[in-house]
Amino acid sequence: MESRKLYPILTYAGMLPFIGCAVMPFVGLTELWNLGSYDYIAAAYGLAIVCFLCGVHWGTYLYDRAAAPDNLFITSNVIVVACWFAFLMAAQAITLFVLILALLCLLFIDYRLLTAGLLTDYYFRMRATATVIAVLALAIIIVMV
């Protein structure tokens, strides 16, 4: 399958766990099998997504360091470590809020990469849409916790 068709499918499919966790309390589910509560699942999955997006930034920085407006090695490490510490030490609602901030920061960094010519408009619009979906789902989960 052509990558221009594949990565949007995978991106939007990747939003399904966030949406599912946001819907769980509305259908009377507080836990999913042995995986844990909906807020824990969302926090763990959110941490994985933040790590993945930071890995994309590492690849971008390795590919064209001179054109990047920021040191993406530093920004990605700061964001991942902050999310990881929140996941390990904070209440779930705080962890989810930190993940929201991280996703918004990563989108802002992507916007800077777009203006630097390192991302396409198509990719940025897709990322922005996915970020809005994830942030809204995480916000719903925070309210329900």
N, C-alpha and C positions, 0 to 999 in steps of 0.2 A: 504494500500500500504506500502511496506517495506520502512523504513526511508532512507536507502541508495539510493533508487531510487527517493524518494520524495524530499529530500532537494536539489539535483542538479536541478530538474525541477523547484522548487520554486525559487532557486537562479537565474537561467537563465531567467525565466519569470520576475523576478524582475529587469532585465536589460532592459526590453522592454520600460518602461517610459523614461529612459535615451536615448535610441536609437530613440524613437519617437520624443522626443524634439529636438534631433540633426537633424532629417530629416525634421521637420516642416518648417524651413526657405527655404529649397530647393524645397519644393512643394508649396511655396507661402503663407504659414500660419504663421502669427505672434502671433495669439492668438488662444486658444482652448475654445470655448463656453464662459462660465463665469469664467473659472478657471484662466485665466490670460495669460500673454505672455509665450512663450516657455522657456525663460531663468528663469522666476519666477517659473514656474512649475518645472523645473529641479532643481532649488535651494531648493525649498520646499521639493521635493522628496529626493534630496540628503541629506538634513538635517535629514529626517526620516530614511534613510538607515544608516547614520553615527550613529544615536542614537541606531538603532537596533544592529549594529555590536558592539557598545560599551556595549550594554546589554549582548551580547554573551560573551564578555570579563568578565563582572561582574559574569556571571554564571560560567565561567571557573575558576575564582579566588575563588569563593565560594566553588567550587567543590574540588579544589586541590591547595590551597594557597601556600603550602610549595614547590611545584614543579615549580610554576610560576616564571619566571626570573625577572618579574617586578611587582610593585604594580598596578594591573589593575584597582583598584578602583580609584586611582589617575589619571593614564593616560587616562582612559575613561572620567572622569569628565573634565579634561583639554581640551580634544579634542572636546567634545560636547559643552562646554561653548564657546570655541573659534568659533566654527561653528555657534552657536546660535547668538552670538554677531555680527558676520559677516553678517548673514542673516538679523538681525534687523537694522544694522547701515551702512553697506557698499553698494557700488554700486554692481549691480548683477555680473559683471565680476569679481570683487574682491571676492565676496561670492563664486562663482563657483571655483575660484582658491584656496580658503581656503578649499573647499570641496575636491578638488583634493589632496591637501596636506594631509588632514585628511585621505582620503582613502588609500593613500600610507603609511602613518604612521601606520594605522591599519593593513595593509598587512605586514609591517615590524614586528609589534608586533606578528602577527600570525606566521611569520617565526620563531621568537624567541620561540613561544609556540610549534611549530613543532620540533625544535631542543631540546626542553626540554621534548619531548615525550608526550605533551598534545594534539596534533592534529595529525591526520593521513595524510599521503602523499596525499591520494585521496582528502580529504577535502581541504588541502592547495592548491593543483593544481586547484581545482574548484574555490576557493576564488581568486587565482591569475588571473585566466581567467576572472572572473567577474569584478575584479578591473580594469584590462586592458580595458575591454569594457566600463565600467563607466567612466574611466579617459579619454579615447579617445572621447567619446560622449560629456563629459563636456568641453574638449578642443575645439571641433568643435563649441560648443555653444558659448564659449568665443570669438572665432574668428568671429562668425556671429553677435554678439551683437553690 
